[in-house]
Amino acid sequence: MLAMVLREVGGPLVPEERPDPEPGPGEVRIRVEACAVCRTDLYVIDGDLPQAVYPIVPGHEVVGTVEAVGKGLRAPLPGARVCVP
């Protein structure tokens, strides 16, 4: 998968190939089709959140399609369109 990585406070977002994660129990893997930038992401980029650990992949508000599900889940099924606010 392609991730946009912030390596340091105030630095540029750098594209990086990473392996697709496998979902654990109760988790899903989503193929992200759109990702929003919210104020929290800007705090991370500006270094205003001391608990942030770099490198970090900002962007936690996404829309996409479920690709895989972990054990214990019966929904959503792979192929379902989902939104994560």
N, C-alpha and C positions, 0 to 999 in steps of 0.2 A: 504494500500500500504506500501511497505517497503522503507524507506528513509535512506540514510546514512547521519548522522547529525554531523556537527562540532560544538561542544559546546563552544570552546575557541580557541584562537590563539595558533597554534602549537600542539593542542590536536589531539587525534586519531579520525577517523571517526567511529561513533557508530551507529549500525543498530537500527532503531526505527519504529514500526508499527504506521501508521497514517491513519485516515479515507480518503477514496477517495474523492477528492474535486469535487464539482459540477461546471461545466463550466458556467460562466456568459454570458451575451449577447456578441456575437462576439468572444467567446473563444471556445477552444476545450480541451478535456482531452485526453491525449496520454498515452497508455500503453507503457512505455519505454522498449525497448529491448536492447539498447546499449547506453552508455553515455561516451562521451569523457572528458578528463581532459585537459584544456587549461591553458595558462599562467595566465589568470585572476583568475582561481581557486587556483593556487599556491600562487598568491598574497594574496588571502583571507586567506588561510591556514597559511601563514607566517605573517599575520597581517599588510601587506603593503597597504591595502586599508582602510583608516580611516572611510569611510562611511559604511563599512560592519557592520551588526548587527547580533550578535550571540545569540542563536544558528542559524546556517545557513545550508542549504542543497546545497553544491556546485555541479556544473555540469549543464551547460545550453545548451550543444551541444548534441542533442539526435536524435535517430532514433527509430521509433515505429509505433504503429497502433492506429488510432483514435478510441476511445471508446465511446465518447459522444460529442455532440455539443450543444452550447448555442443558445439562440434565435437569429434569424436574420441571421444565416449562412445557405447557401445552399450547400456549399462545404468547406472543404472536408467532405465526408460522413463517418459515422462509418464504420470501416473495411479498410479504406484507409491507405496505408503505407505512412509515412511522415518523413521528416528530418527537424530538427530545427537547423540551423547553429549558 
